[in-house]
Amino acid sequence: MTVITITDHLSGSTARIAPDLGFNCFEFQAVVNGTKLDVLDAVIGFEQGGQKGSSSGIPILFPFPNRIRAGRFTWDGREYNLPGTDKWGNAIHGLCMDRPWRVVRQSDDFVTGQFQLSVDAPDRRSLWPSDFVIEVDYELVRSRLRSRFRISNPGNQKLPWGLGTHPYFKLPLGPNGRADACLIEVPAKKRWELENCLPTGRLIPVDEENDLREGAYLSVLKLDDVYTDLEFDGPQFDCLVVDEQAGLQVTLTCPPIFREIVAFTPPNRAAVCLEPYTCPTDAVNLQAQGQDVGWRVLSPGQEFHTWIDLSVGPVIV
């Protein structure tokens, strides 16, 4: 398996990306005040292959994040059936997370991967209404990992889509801390009510057990929740992973197109996932039921750009 390493030579921060495994950035070592910190969690040997594509690093979820109920949806009068791969028979995490991508640009501190459905997974082309191209840049700037996304429709049909990432943050951030003493913060007022990990269509306010707006400790959280109705000022918002004992925090910064955040505490791992999505789980079917869920469409020849930043530094009080 090919692994690409990018380096910020001013700070010494590095990131490693596996193009053959969904262009997954499975390691990010940020240098903060002269100390190198492991930010992302990955199962041992992930880069060698043979592991679950969604188990490590930063899986890229496109053209739909999370699940589609029973893998079935209707678009422009045609029914589509995706393979059901979770334990309930739902399609999960898109069409490009577990396939090789092509590296189209690269420098010391920068790399771009490209995936086109008809080229890189032609066996899956019939599963989606249109061909698509997604390009992702990873760039290191000091202790910040910048990701940029470009989505385009090279086909003749309208392209429905949603985008998400699934980062695993390693805990604790410092060598002397404890995972359960870390806290997470998400500026969300509501959650989607879920049954077997699928939204019922009902939004419910956060309560004492799952309100993350002021931060909540991992010791009291067991989450696999889709948060929404984010509250923030300005053109972007932050989600935080904070290690108070180490005096360090990871900041996930997104523009408001990422209207949902999935918070997931993976069992039996010293890690937490904060997953920015442009739409909720099963968005294509919720949209068909008349709900406004952020499900997006590109006409032939159109292109869309967005971004996510991941930075590491001292706790900001």
KOLDO-83008 format. One record per residue (C-alpha): x, y, z; residue number from 1; residue in one letter. Coordinates in Angstrom, 1 decimal, m for minus. Example, Ala and Ser with C-alpha at 12.3 -4.5 7.8 and 13.67 -1.06 7.14 Angstrom:
// residues 2
<u: 12.3 v: m4.5 w: 7.8 resi: 1 resn: A>
<u: 13.7 v: m1.1 w: 7.1 resi: 2 resn: S>
This chain:
// residues 317
<u: 0.0 v: 0.0 w: 0.0 resi: 1 resn: M>
<u: 1.2 v: 3.5 w: m0.9 resi: 2 resn: T>
<u: 1.5 v: 6.0 w: 1.9 resi: 3 resn: V>
<u: 2.1 v: 9.7 w: 1.3 resi: 4 resn: I>
<u: 3.7 v: 11.8 w: 4.0 resi: 5 resn: T>
<u: 3.3 v: 15.6 w: 4.0 resi: 6 resn: I>
<u: 5.4 v: 17.9 w: 6.3 resi: 7 resn: T>
<u: 5.2 v: 21.5 w: 7.4 resi: 8 resn: D>
<u: 9.0 v: 22.2 w: 7.6 resi: 9 resn: H>
<u: 8.6 v: 25.3 w: 9.8 resi: 10 resn: L>
<u: 7.0 v: 23.4 w: 12.6 resi: 11 resn: S>
<u: 7.8 v: 19.7 w: 11.9 resi: 12 resn: G>
<u: 4.1 v: 18.7 w: 11.9 resi: 13 resn: S>
<u: 3.4 v: 15.8 w: 9.6 resi: 14 resn: T>
<u: 0.4 v: 13.9 w: 8.2 resi: 15 resn: A>
<u: 0.2 v: 10.5 w: 6.5 resi: 16 resn: R>
<u: m2.4 v: 9.7 w: 3.8 resi: 17 resn: I>
<u: m3.3 v: 6.3 w: 2.3 resi: 18 resn: A>
<u: m4.6 v: 6.9 w: m1.3 resi: 19 resn: P>
<u: m5.4 v: 3.2 w: m1.8 resi: 20 resn: D>
<u: m7.7 v: 3.3 w: 1.3 resi: 21 resn: L>
<u: m10.2 v: 6.0 w: 0.3 resi: 22 resn: G>
<u: m7.5 v: 8.8 w: 0.5 resi: 23 resn: F>
<u: m7.7 v: 8.4 w: 4.3 resi: 24 resn: N>
<u: m5.5 v: 10.8 w: 6.4 resi: 25 resn: C>
<u: m4.9 v: 8.2 w: 9.1 resi: 26 resn: F>
<u: m2.1 v: 10.1 w: 11.0 resi: 27 resn: E>
<u: m1.7 v: 13.7 w: 11.9 resi: 28 resn: F>
<u: 1.2 v: 14.6 w: 14.3 resi: 29 resn: Q>
<u: 1.0 v: 18.2 w: 15.2 resi: 30 resn: A>
<u: 3.9 v: 20.0 w: 16.8 resi: 31 resn: V>
<u: 2.8 v: 22.4 w: 19.6 resi: 32 resn: V>
<u: 5.4 v: 24.3 w: 21.6 resi: 33 resn: N>
<u: 8.1 v: 21.8 w: 20.4 resi: 34 resn: G>
<u: 6.1 v: 18.7 w: 21.3 resi: 35 resn: T>
<u: 4.7 v: 16.3 w: 18.7 resi: 36 resn: K>
<u: 1.2 v: 15.2 w: 19.5 resi: 37 resn: L>
<u: m0.7 v: 12.3 w: 17.9 resi: 38 resn: D>
<u: m4.1 v: 13.8 w: 17.0 resi: 39 resn: V>
<u: m5.8 v: 11.0 w: 15.0 resi: 40 resn: L>
<u: m6.6 v: 7.4 w: 16.1 resi: 41 resn: D>
<u: m6.1 v: 4.5 w: 13.8 resi: 42 resn: A>
<u: m6.2 v: 0.7 w: 14.3 resi: 43 resn: V>
<u: m2.8 v: m0.9 w: 14.2 resi: 44 resn: I>
<u: m1.8 v: m1.8 w: 10.7 resi: 45 resn: G>
<u: m4.6 v: 0.2 w: 9.0 resi: 46 resn: F>
<u: m2.3 v: 1.5 w: 6.3 resi: 47 resn: E>
<u: m1.4 v: m2.1 w: 5.3 resi: 48 resn: Q>
<u: m5.0 v: m2.8 w: 4.3 resi: 49 resn: G>
<u: m7.4 v: m5.5 w: 5.4 resi: 50 resn: G>
<u: m9.1 v: m3.2 w: 8.0 resi: 51 resn: Q>
<u: m12.6 v: m1.7 w: 8.0 resi: 52 resn: K>
<u: m12.6 v: 1.5 w: 5.9 resi: 53 resn: G>
<u: m14.5 v: 3.5 w: 8.5 resi: 54 resn: S>
<u: m12.4 v: 2.4 w: 11.4 resi: 55 resn: S>
<u: m9.5 v: 4.9 w: 11.4 resi: 56 resn: S>
<u: m8.2 v: 8.3 w: 10.7 resi: 57 resn: G>
<u: m10.5 v: 10.5 w: 8.6 resi: 58 resn: I>
<u: m12.7 v: 8.5 w: 6.3 resi: 59 resn: P>
<u: m14.3 v: 10.6 w: 3.5 resi: 60 resn: I>
<u: m18.0 v: 9.9 w: 3.2 resi: 61 resn: L>
<u: m19.5 v: 10.7 w: m0.3 resi: 62 resn: F>
<u: m22.0 v: 11.0 w: m2.1 resi: 63 resn: P>
<u: m23.9 v: 10.3 w: 1.2 resi: 64 resn: F>
<u: m22.7 v: 10.3 w: 4.8 resi: 65 resn: P>
<u: m23.8 v: 7.7 w: 7.3 resi: 66 resn: N>
<u: m26.8 v: 5.5 w: 6.2 resi: 67 resn: R>
<u: m29.5 v: 5.1 w: 3.6 resi: 68 resn: I>
<u: m32.4 v: 3.1 w: 4.9 resi: 69 resn: R>
<u: m32.2 v: m0.5 w: 3.4 resi: 70 resn: A>
<u: m30.0 v: 1.0 w: 0.7 resi: 71 resn: G>
<u: m33.1 v: 2.1 w: m1.2 resi: 72 resn: R>
<u: m34.2 v: 5.5 w: m2.6 resi: 73 resn: F>
<u: m36.0 v: 7.0 w: m5.6 resi: 74 resn: T>
<u: m34.5 v: 9.7 w: m7.7 resi: 75 resn: W>
<u: m36.2 v: 11.3 w: m10.8 resi: 76 resn: D>
<u: m38.6 v: 8.5 w: m10.9 resi: 77 resn: G>
<u: m36.0 v: 5.7 w: m10.8 resi: 78 resn: R>
<u: m35.4 v: 3.3 w: m7.9 resi: 79 resn: E>
<u: m31.9 v: 2.7 w: m6.7 resi: 80 resn: Y>
<u: m30.7 v: m0.2 w: m4.5 resi: 81 resn: N>
<u: m27.4 v: 0.0 w: m2.8 resi: 82 resn: L>
<u: m25.8 v: m3.0 w: m1.0 resi: 83 resn: P>
<u: m26.7 v: m3.1 w: 2.6 resi: 84 resn: G>
<u: m23.6 v: m3.4 w: 4.7 resi: 85 resn: T>
<u: m24.5 v: m2.6 w: 8.3 resi: 86 resn: D>
<u: m26.1 v: m5.0 w: 10.7 resi: 87 resn: K>
<u: m29.6 v: m3.7 w: 9.8 resi: 88 resn: W>
<u: m29.1 v: m4.0 w: 6.0 resi: 89 resn: G>
<u: m28.6 v: m0.3 w: 5.4 resi: 90 resn: N>
<u: m26.1 v: 1.2 w: 3.0 resi: 91 resn: A>
<u: m23.5 v: 3.1 w: 4.9 resi: 92 resn: I>
<u: m20.8 v: 5.8 w: 4.3 resi: 93 resn: H>
<u: m20.9 v: 6.4 w: 0.6 resi: 94 resn: G>
<u: m19.2 v: 4.9 w: m2.4 resi: 95 resn: L>
<u: m15.5 v: 6.1 w: m2.2 resi: 96 resn: C>
<u: m14.4 v: 5.5 w: 1.3 resi: 97 resn: M>
<u: m13.1 v: 1.9 w: 0.6 resi: 98 resn: D>
<u: m11.7 v: 2.4 w: m2.9 resi: 99 resn: R>
<u: m8.3 v: 3.7 w: m4.2 resi: 100 resn: P>
<u: m8.1 v: 7.3 w: m5.2 resi: 101 resn: W>
<u: m5.6 v: 8.9 w: m7.6 resi: 102 resn: R>
<u: m3.0 v: 11.4 w: m6.5 resi: 103 resn: V>
<u: m3.2 v: 14.3 w: m8.9 resi: 104 resn: V>
<u: m1.0 v: 17.0 w: m7.2 resi: 105 resn: R>
<u: 1.6 v: 16.8 w: m4.5 resi: 106 resn: Q>
<u: 4.3 v: 18.9 w: m2.8 resi: 107 resn: S>
<u: 6.1 v: 18.7 w: 0.5 resi: 108 resn: D>
<u: 3.2 v: 20.1 w: 2.5 resi: 109 resn: D>
<u: 0.3 v: 19.4 w: 0.2 resi: 110 resn: F>
<u: m1.4 v: 16.6 w: m1.6 resi: 111 resn: V>
<u: m4.6 v: 16.3 w: m3.7 resi: 112 resn: T>
<u: m6.5 v: 13.1 w: m4.3 resi: 113 resn: G>
<u: m9.2 v: 12.6 w: m6.9 resi: 114 resn: Q>
<u: m12.0 v: 10.0 w: m7.2 resi: 115 resn: F>
<u: m14.4 v: 9.7 w: m10.1 resi: 116 resn: Q>
<u: m17.1 v: 7.1 w: m9.8 resi: 117 resn: L>
<u: m17.1 v: 5.9 w: m13.5 resi: 118 resn: S>
<u: m13.3 v: 5.7 w: m13.5 resi: 119 resn: V>
<u: m12.3 v: 4.5 w: m10.0 resi: 120 resn: D>
<u: m15.4 v: 2.4 w: m9.2 resi: 121 resn: A>
<u: m17.1 v: 1.6 w: m12.5 resi: 122 resn: P>
<u: m18.8 v: m1.4 w: m10.9 resi: 123 resn: D>
<u: m20.7 v: 1.1 w: m8.7 resi: 124 resn: R>
<u: m21.7 v: 3.6 w: m11.4 resi: 125 resn: R>
<u: m25.2 v: 2.1 w: m11.8 resi: 126 resn: S>
<u: m25.8 v: 2.6 w: m8.0 resi: 127 resn: L>
<u: m26.0 v: 6.4 w: m8.2 resi: 128 resn: W>
<u: m28.0 v: 8.8 w: m10.5 resi: 129 resn: P>
<u: m25.0 v: 10.5 w: m11.9 resi: 130 resn: S>
<u: m21.3 v: 10.2 w: m12.3 resi: 131 resn: D>
<u: m19.3 v: 12.4 w: m10.0 resi: 132 resn: F>
<u: m15.8 v: 13.7 w: m9.3 resi: 133 resn: V>
<u: m14.6 v: 14.6 w: m5.8 resi: 134 resn: I>
<u: m11.2 v: 16.1 w: m5.1 resi: 135 resn: E>
<u: m9.7 v: 16.6 w: m1.7 resi: 136 resn: V>
<u: m6.7 v: 18.6 w: m0.7 resi: 137 resn: D>
<u: m4.7 v: 18.1 w: 2.5 resi: 138 resn: Y>
<u: m2.3 v: 20.9 w: 3.4 resi: 139 resn: E>
<u: m0.3 v: 21.4 w: 6.6 resi: 140 resn: L>
<u: 0.2 v: 24.9 w: 8.0 resi: 141 resn: V>
<u: 2.1 v: 24.8 w: 11.3 resi: 142 resn: R>
<u: m0.2 v: 22.8 w: 13.7 resi: 143 resn: S>
<u: m3.2 v: 23.0 w: 11.3 resi: 144 resn: R>
<u: m4.4 v: 20.4 w: 8.9 resi: 145 resn: L>
<u: m6.5 v: 22.0 w: 6.2 resi: 146 resn: R>
<u: m8.8 v: 20.0 w: 4.0 resi: 147 resn: S>
<u: m10.5 v: 21.4 w: 0.9 resi: 148 resn: R>
<u: m13.3 v: 19.6 w: m1.1 resi: 149 resn: F>
<u: m14.3 v: 20.1 w: m4.7 resi: 150 resn: R>
<u: m17.3 v: 18.3 w: m6.0 resi: 151 resn: I>
<u: m18.2 v: 18.3 w: m9.7 resi: 152 resn: S>
<u: m20.8 v: 16.7 w: m12.0 resi: 153 resn: N>
<u: m19.2 v: 15.5 w: m15.2 resi: 154 resn: P>
<u: m22.3 v: 13.6 w: m16.2 resi: 155 resn: G>
<u: m25.5 v: 14.3 w: m18.1 resi: 156 resn: N>
<u: m27.9 v: 13.8 w: m15.2 resi: 157 resn: Q>
<u: m28.4 v: 15.8 w: m12.0 resi: 158 resn: K>
<u: m26.1 v: 14.7 w: m9.2 resi: 159 resn: L>
<u: m27.7 v: 14.4 w: m5.7 resi: 160 resn: P>
<u: m25.2 v: 14.4 w: m2.9 resi: 161 resn: W>
<u: m24.2 v: 14.9 w: 0.7 resi: 162 resn: G>
<u: m20.7 v: 15.0 w: 2.2 resi: 163 resn: L>
<u: m19.2 v: 14.1 w: 5.5 resi: 164 resn: G>
<u: m16.0 v: 13.1 w: 7.2 resi: 165 resn: T>
<u: m15.6 v: 10.7 w: 10.1 resi: 166 resn: H>
<u: m12.4 v: 11.7 w: 12.1 resi: 167 resn: P>
<u: m11.2 v: 9.6 w: 15.0 resi: 168 resn: Y>
<u: m9.5 v: 11.9 w: 17.6 resi: 169 resn: F>
<u: m7.0 v: 10.1 w: 19.9 resi: 170 resn: K>
<u: m7.4 v: 10.6 w: 23.6 resi: 171 resn: L>
<u: m5.9 v: 11.9 w: 25.8 resi: 172 resn: P>
<u: m4.0 v: 14.6 w: 23.9 resi: 173 resn: L>
<u: m1.2 v: 14.7 w: 26.5 resi: 174 resn: G>
<u: 1.0 v: 11.8 w: 27.8 resi: 175 resn: P>
<u: m0.2 v: 12.1 w: 31.4 resi: 176 resn: N>
<u: m4.0 v: 12.6 w: 30.8 resi: 177 resn: G>
<u: m6.9 v: 10.2 w: 30.9 resi: 178 resn: R>
<u: m9.4 v: 9.7 w: 28.0 resi: 179 resn: A>
<u: m12.4 v: 9.9 w: 30.3 resi: 180 resn: D>
<u: m11.2 v: 13.2 w: 31.7 resi: 181 resn: A>
<u: m11.3 v: 14.9 w: 28.3 resi: 182 resn: C>
<u: m14.4 v: 16.7 w: 27.2 resi: 183 resn: L>
<u: m16.1 v: 17.5 w: 23.9 resi: 184 resn: I>
<u: m18.0 v: 20.6 w: 22.8 resi: 185 resn: E>
<u: m20.5 v: 20.9 w: 20.0 resi: 186 resn: V>
<u: m22.7 v: 24.1 w: 19.6 resi: 187 resn: P>
<u: m25.9 v: 22.2 w: 18.8 resi: 188 resn: A>
<u: m29.4 v: 22.8 w: 20.3 resi: 189 resn: K>
<u: m31.1 v: 19.7 w: 18.8 resi: 190 resn: K>
<u: m30.7 v: 16.1 w: 17.8 resi: 191 resn: R>
<u: m32.4 v: 13.9 w: 15.3 resi: 192 resn: W>
<u: m34.4 v: 11.2 w: 17.0 resi: 193 resn: E>
<u: m33.0 v: 7.9 w: 16.0 resi: 194 resn: L>
<u: m34.2 v: 4.3 w: 15.8 resi: 195 resn: E>
<u: m31.6 v: 1.7 w: 14.9 resi: 196 resn: N>
<u: m29.3 v: 4.6 w: 13.9 resi: 197 resn: C>
<u: m31.8 v: 6.1 w: 11.4 resi: 198 resn: L>
<u: m33.7 v: 9.4 w: 11.9 resi: 199 resn: P>
<u: m37.4 v: 9.1 w: 12.5 resi: 200 resn: T>
<u: m37.8 v: 12.6 w: 11.0 resi: 201 resn: G>
<u: m38.4 v: 14.2 w: 14.4 resi: 202 resn: R>
<u: m36.0 v: 16.8 w: 15.9 resi: 203 resn: L>
<u: m35.7 v: 16.8 w: 19.7 resi: 204 resn: I>
<u: m33.9 v: 19.3 w: 22.0 resi: 205 resn: P>
<u: m30.7 v: 18.3 w: 23.7 resi: 206 resn: V>
<u: m31.1 v: 17.5 w: 27.4 resi: 207 resn: D>
<u: m28.8 v: 17.2 w: 30.4 resi: 208 resn: E>
<u: m27.4 v: 13.8 w: 29.3 resi: 209 resn: E>
<u: m26.4 v: 14.9 w: 25.8 resi: 210 resn: N>
<u: m26.0 v: 18.7 w: 25.8 resi: 211 resn: D>
<u: m22.5 v: 19.4 w: 24.5 resi: 212 resn: L>
<u: m22.8 v: 23.2 w: 24.2 resi: 213 resn: R>
<u: m20.8 v: 24.0 w: 27.3 resi: 214 resn: E>
<u: m18.6 v: 20.8 w: 27.0 resi: 215 resn: G>
<u: m19.2 v: 17.4 w: 28.5 resi: 216 resn: A>
<u: m16.7 v: 14.9 w: 29.9 resi: 217 resn: Y>
<u: m16.2 v: 11.6 w: 28.1 resi: 218 resn: L>
<u: m16.6 v: 9.8 w: 31.5 resi: 219 resn: S>
<u: m20.4 v: 10.5 w: 31.4 resi: 220 resn: V>
<u: m21.0 v: 10.1 w: 27.6 resi: 221 resn: L>
<u: m22.0 v: 7.2 w: 25.5 resi: 222 resn: K>
<u: m22.9 v: 8.7 w: 22.1 resi: 223 resn: L>
<u: m23.9 v: 7.8 w: 18.6 resi: 224 resn: D>
<u: m26.0 v: 10.9 w: 18.0 resi: 225 resn: D>
<u: m26.8 v: 13.2 w: 15.0 resi: 226 resn: V>
<u: m26.7 v: 16.8 w: 16.3 resi: 227 resn: Y>
<u: m28.2 v: 19.7 w: 14.4 resi: 228 resn: T>
<u: m29.5 v: 23.3 w: 14.8 resi: 229 resn: D>
<u: m26.0 v: 24.7 w: 15.4 resi: 230 resn: L>
<u: m25.7 v: 28.1 w: 17.1 resi: 231 resn: E>
<u: m22.8 v: 30.3 w: 16.4 resi: 232 resn: F>
<u: m21.8 v: 33.9 w: 15.3 resi: 233 resn: D>
<u: m19.8 v: 34.6 w: 12.1 resi: 234 resn: G>
<u: m19.1 v: 32.6 w: 9.0 resi: 235 resn: P>
<u: m17.9 v: 29.4 w: 10.7 resi: 236 resn: Q>
<u: m18.2 v: 27.3 w: 13.9 resi: 237 resn: F>
<u: m15.9 v: 25.3 w: 16.1 resi: 238 resn: D>
<u: m16.3 v: 21.9 w: 17.8 resi: 239 resn: C>
<u: m13.7 v: 21.1 w: 20.4 resi: 240 resn: L>
<u: m11.9 v: 18.1 w: 22.0 resi: 241 resn: V>
<u: m10.3 v: 19.4 w: 25.2 resi: 242 resn: V>
<u: m7.7 v: 17.7 w: 27.4 resi: 243 resn: D>
<u: m7.7 v: 20.0 w: 30.5 resi: 244 resn: E>
<u: m4.9 v: 18.1 w: 32.2 resi: 245 resn: Q>
<u: m2.6 v: 18.6 w: 29.3 resi: 246 resn: A>
<u: m3.8 v: 22.1 w: 28.6 resi: 247 resn: G>
<u: m4.4 v: 21.2 w: 25.0 resi: 248 resn: L>
<u: m7.4 v: 21.2 w: 22.6 resi: 249 resn: Q>
<u: m8.2 v: 20.1 w: 19.1 resi: 250 resn: V>
<u: m10.5 v: 22.5 w: 17.2 resi: 251 resn: T>
<u: m12.6 v: 21.3 w: 14.3 resi: 252 resn: L>
<u: m13.7 v: 24.4 w: 12.3 resi: 253 resn: T>
<u: m16.3 v: 24.2 w: 9.6 resi: 254 resn: C>
<u: m18.5 v: 26.5 w: 7.5 resi: 255 resn: P>
<u: m22.3 v: 26.3 w: 8.0 resi: 256 resn: P>
<u: m22.9 v: 24.0 w: 5.1 resi: 257 resn: I>
<u: m21.9 v: 21.3 w: 7.6 resi: 258 resn: F>
<u: m25.3 v: 21.6 w: 9.4 resi: 259 resn: R>
<u: m25.0 v: 18.3 w: 11.3 resi: 260 resn: E>
<u: m22.4 v: 16.9 w: 13.6 resi: 261 resn: I>
<u: m22.4 v: 13.2 w: 14.5 resi: 262 resn: V>
<u: m20.8 v: 12.6 w: 18.0 resi: 263 resn: A>
<u: m19.7 v: 9.0 w: 18.4 resi: 264 resn: F>
<u: m17.9 v: 7.4 w: 21.3 resi: 265 resn: T>
<u: m16.4 v: 4.2 w: 19.8 resi: 266 resn: P>
<u: m16.6 v: 1.3 w: 22.2 resi: 267 resn: P>
<u: m13.4 v: 0.0 w: 23.8 resi: 268 resn: N>
<u: m11.2 v: 2.7 w: 22.2 resi: 269 resn: R>
<u: m9.5 v: 5.8 w: 23.7 resi: 270 resn: A>
<u: m11.0 v: 8.0 w: 21.0 resi: 271 resn: A>
<u: m14.0 v: 10.1 w: 20.1 resi: 272 resn: V>
<u: m15.5 v: 11.0 w: 16.7 resi: 273 resn: C>
<u: m16.9 v: 14.4 w: 15.8 resi: 274 resn: L>
<u: m18.2 v: 14.1 w: 12.3 resi: 275 resn: E>
<u: m19.2 v: 17.1 w: 10.2 resi: 276 resn: P>
<u: m22.0 v: 16.3 w: 7.7 resi: 277 resn: Y>
<u: m23.8 v: 18.5 w: 5.2 resi: 278 resn: T>
<u: m27.0 v: 16.6 w: 5.8 resi: 279 resn: C>
<u: m28.3 v: 14.0 w: 8.3 resi: 280 resn: P>
<u: m28.4 v: 10.2 w: 7.9 resi: 281 resn: T>
<u: m30.8 v: 9.0 w: 5.3 resi: 282 resn: D>
<u: m31.2 v: 12.5 w: 3.9 resi: 283 resn: A>
<u: m32.2 v: 11.4 w: 0.4 resi: 284 resn: V>
<u: m35.3 v: 9.7 w: 1.8 resi: 285 resn: N>
<u: m36.1 v: 12.4 w: 4.4 resi: 286 resn: L>
<u: m36.0 v: 15.0 w: 1.5 resi: 287 resn: Q>
<u: m38.4 v: 12.8 w: m0.5 resi: 288 resn: A>
<u: m40.8 v: 13.1 w: 2.5 resi: 289 resn: Q>
<u: m40.8 v: 16.8 w: 2.3 resi: 290 resn: G>
<u: m38.2 v: 17.7 w: 5.0 resi: 291 resn: Q>
<u: m35.5 v: 20.3 w: 4.4 resi: 292 resn: D>
<u: m32.4 v: 18.4 w: 5.3 resi: 293 resn: V>
<u: m29.6 v: 20.0 w: 3.3 resi: 294 resn: G>
<u: m29.6 v: 17.3 w: 0.6 resi: 295 resn: W>
<u: m27.9 v: 19.0 w: m2.4 resi: 296 resn: R>
<u: m28.0 v: 18.7 w: m6.2 resi: 297 resn: V>
<u: m25.5 v: 19.7 w: m8.8 resi: 298 resn: L>
<u: m26.6 v: 20.1 w: m12.4 resi: 299 resn: S>
<u: m24.4 v: 18.8 w: m15.2 resi: 300 resn: P>
<u: m21.2 v: 20.8 w: m15.4 resi: 301 resn: G>
<u: m21.6 v: 22.4 w: m12.0 resi: 302 resn: Q>
<u: m19.0 v: 22.4 w: m9.2 resi: 303 resn: E>
<u: m19.1 v: 23.0 w: m5.5 resi: 304 resn: F>
<u: m16.2 v: 23.9 w: m3.1 resi: 305 resn: H>
<u: m16.1 v: 23.7 w: 0.7 resi: 306 resn: T>
<u: m13.5 v: 23.1 w: 3.5 resi: 307 resn: W>
<u: m12.8 v: 21.8 w: 7.0 resi: 308 resn: I>
<u: m9.9 v: 22.8 w: 9.2 resi: 309 resn: D>
<u: m8.4 v: 20.8 w: 12.1 resi: 310 resn: L>
<u: m6.0 v: 22.6 w: 14.4 resi: 311 resn: S>
<u: m4.2 v: 21.8 w: 17.7 resi: 312 resn: V>
<u: m3.0 v: 24.2 w: 20.4 resi: 313 resn: G>
<u: m3.3 v: 25.3 w: 24.0 resi: 314 resn: P>
<u: m6.7 v: 25.4 w: 25.7 resi: 315 resn: V>
<u: m8.4 v: 28.7 w: 25.0 resi: 316 resn: I>
<u: m10.2 v: 30.0 w: 28.1 resi: 317 resn: V>
